[in-house]
Every structure is written in C-alpha cells, then in structure tokens.
Amino acid sequence: MRKFLLFAILCATCSNAWAHGTSTVQISVGASAGKLSINSGTTIQGLKVFADNSDVFDGLGQSIVPGWAFDSSLNSSTIGLNIVDTMFYWNTTSGINATTTDNLTFRRLFFPTVPDTAVVGQSSITDATTTLWDSATVGQSHHIMRYEVPSGSGPGAYGVLVQLQDISAVPSLAASDPFLLIFNKGLTSTPGTVAGQPLDSSQFGTAVGAITAAAVPEPAGACLAIIALGGFVCAARRLKRSPSKF
C-alpha cells in the first residue's frame, strides 16, 4: 500500500509538472546554408523573440516552456545553448531599470552525463554554454530544458539573449543568429495570445517591448550618424566663437 501511494504521488507530481508546460511557444531549430537556423518565433525589431504570455513558472519557480523541436538533419550533431549577454529584467515598479539579485538557470533535463546548467543574472554569467541537444536526446524534441528562478521572486519579466552553437567533436555548422527568450513571472497578460503578436498594453506585453528594445544592438549606421552630428555641432560652435575677419 505504501509503495502504491508513493507511486501515485510521483505520477501526480510528474503530471502536474508536464501539464504546466502546455504552450504554443516552440523553438524550431534546423540548418540552412551551413548555419544553425531558428525557424519559428515572432520577429520584433529584427530580432526573433520567444515569449509565452502566461505565467510559466510553477510554485517552485520552475518551467519547461518554451519547448524545442529539432530537424532530423541535426540528429548526428551536438547543439549547445549559449548565453550571449547578461539578463534583462523588468518589473511594474521600475520598468526596464529594475534591479534584481535573481538568477535564471537553464538546466538540461534528459540524459546529462554530468549536471549541465548555465546560469545568468543581471551582472554575471556562469557556465555560459549548456548542452541542449545530442544523440542521447534524439526523439526528445519538446521539453528538454528546464528554466528556473527563485521560487519567492516577485512579479517580473526575465529576458535572455541566446544563440545555438554546434559543439560537436567536429563542428560543421556556424552558430545561429542570437534570439531572445522572455519569461513571465506573475505579470498580467492578454489571455490566449503570445506576447509580441502584436505587442499589447498588458504588463507582460509592455515588458516584452521594453526588453526587446534593450536587447537590440544599436545599428552601426545610427552610431555613425550620431558621431557625425556631434562633429557638425562642435564645428558650428567653433565658427560661432571665432571673431569675424571682415
């Protein structure tokens, strides 16, 4: 009887954990022209964004959303998830200028030979790359990564810029373009939609817009234009200060 109860509790726990991952957000990965490609997601300001509108974290601060789908052409490859930049954070009090001591952990779920995690905060990155996909996970093409934040953390949105890399013994594919993962922890949102399709005025929709804007690098042309404008202003001031020779 005791064994039966233990088995029932274990099944219920697993069922709840997996049911919590129900989501329309799935990252589809393939390869094109010798490069890893991200074949799904919403493009905002030229950046692929994955952001489930629902509060994806359970009571333990854990989520298995978004899921992943890998093209069969990658079955012989080992793919790593690489954190490109420190974490972006947004809350209802300070917006994109909010600070937090929370870290976001990426933890590989299936068949790791050693614990395989990557951890990112607002000011630090620990073990930037974690194995995401290899021959051991072929067929496990959905919830193969768990995302974790402290269980007691307040409402907010966590954003991380990542890219995929071929970390096989003999790599054959170039890294993917960076893309943005944004997680909702307790913010209000528009039910039944994915944030960014289009951006809405809910708390999480606003957070997605702010985090995306912060993550998108300034175009080189814009920077040059600002430098050039600064040069014109300085030149104009010099001319104004110079005494007339006539």
N, C-alpha and C positions, 0 to 999 in steps of 0.2 A: 504493500500500500504506500509506504514511504517513497519507494522508487517511482511509483506511478505519479504521485504528487509532484516529485521533483521534475519528472519528465514533462508534466503538464505545465508547470511554471516556466520551464525552459522554452517550451514551444510557444507559450503565450508571449514571453519576452521577445523572442526572435520575430514572431509575427508582428508585434507592435513596432519593432524597430524597422522592419522592412516595409510595413504599410506606411510608415511615416515618410518614406521616400517617394511616395506617389507624386509624379511631377511630369509636366510637359516639357521640361528643360532637359535636353540630352545633347551632349557634345559628341558630334560625329567626326571621326578622325579618318583621314585617308592619306594618300600620297599623290602628288602631281608634279610632273617635270622635275623629279629628283628631290622633292621637298615635302615635308610633312604638311598636310593641309587641314584646316578646320572647316568642315563643310556644313555647319549649322550655326545658329546664333543670330542675334539681332545686331546690325551694324549701326552704331551711333558715333557720329563724328569720325567716321573712318575706322573705328575700332570694333572688333567683334566682342559683344557683351553677352554674358550668360547670367541671368538674374531671375530666379523664381520669386514671384510676387508674394507667396505665402511665407509665414514664419516657419522656416525649415528645420529649426533646432528643437530637439525633444527636451525633456526635463533635465537631462544630463549634459545638455549643451552639445549634443552630437547630431550630425546629419549625414545622410548618404546621397543628398541632392546637391549638385546635378549628377546624373548618370553619364555613362560613356558608351559609345558604340564605335568599334574599330573595324575597318575594312579588312576582309580576309587576306588582302595582299600584304598585310603587316604581320601575319602570323609567325614569321621567322625573325621578326625584329624585337628588340627590347627598347621600349619607349619610356623616357623619363619625363616627369613633370618638373619644370624648373621655375623657381620664383624669381622674377625679373627685378622687382622693386619692393621696398618696404610697404607695409599695409596702409591702405586708406581707410579712414573711419569717419562716420557721420552720425550725429545724434540730433534730437529735437531741440536741444539747448543751445549748442554752439555750431551746428551745421558741420561743414567740412573742416572747420577749425577746431573741432572737438579733439580732445586727447584721451587716451585710454592706456592702461597697462596690460590690457588683454592681448593674448597671442592667439593666432589662428593656426591650428595644426592640421596638416594633411597626412593621413595615415593610410597606408596601403592595407587592404583588407585580406586579400587572398594569397596564400602560399608564400609569404615572405620567408626567406632563409634566415634573415635577422630582422629585428624590428626596423621598419623602413618608414621614416617620417621626415617631413620638412615642416619647420616652424617659422612663422613670420609675425612680427609686431610692427608698431609704428616706427621703431628706431633700430630694429635688428632683424637679421635673418639667420637661422640656424639650420645647417644642412639643407642648402637651397634646393637640392635635387632629390626627389624620391622616385623609385621605380614605379611606373604606373601600369605597364603592360609588357608581358613577355610570354614565352611559350607555355608557362605554367598557367597563365590566365586565359588562354585561348578558349573561347566558349563562355567565359565570364565577362560579358561585354556590356554590363549595365552598371550595377553599383559596386565598383571595385575600389572605391576610395571613400574614406570617412573623413569628415571635416568637423573639427572640434573647437569650441570656445569655452571659457569658464562658465559653469552652469549658473552662477549667480550674477552674470553680467547684465547690465541694464539694456533697455531698448536701444538699438542702433543698427547700422549697416556696415559690414566689413567688405572691403574691396581689395582684391589682389591681382596684380598683373603677372601673368604666367606665360610660358611657351612650352611646347613639347620638343624634346630632343631625342635623336637616335643615339642611344647609349649602348648599342650592340658592341660585341668584341671588335667587329669590323664595321663601323658605321657606313651606311650607304645613302642616307637621306639627310638633307640640310634641315635645320631647325624650322619649326613653324613660325609664322608671324606671331608676335605677342597678342594675347587676348585677355579679357577682363572677366573675372569671376566676382560676383557681388552676392552677399548672403544677408538675408533679413533676420534679425533677432528682435522680434516683438514690435515692429513698426506697423502702423496701419497701412493697408494697401487696397487696391481695387480687386475684389474677388474675381476669380476666373480668368484673369489675364496675366500675361508675363510682363513685368516691368520693362519699359523701353519699347513696347509695341502698341501704341506710341508711349512716350513718357507721359505720366499723368500727374495730378496735383496732390496725390496721397503722400504720406510721409515717405514711404519707400520709393515711390516714383520720383520724388524730389531728390532723395538720396542718390538714386541711380544717376540722375542727371549731373549732380554735383561731383560724384566720384569719377564719373566718366570724363568730365571736363578736366578734373585734376590729373587724371591718368594719361590723357592725350598729350604727347610732347608738342611743344611749340614748333610750328613749321620753320625750317631754316630761312625761308624767304621772308617770313614775318619778322624774324630776329634781325635780318639784314636791313629790312625796311626801317625798323626802329633805330638801328645804329645810324643809318643814313639820315634819318630825320633829325637825330640828335646832332649830327655833323652840320646840317643846314642851320639849325637853331644857333649853335655856337658861332658859326661864320657870320650869321646875321647880327649877333650881339657884338662881335668884334668890329664889324663895319659901323654899327651904330655908335660905338665908343670912340672910333678913330676920328680925329679932328679933320675937317674938310681942308683940302689943299687949295681950294679956289676962293 
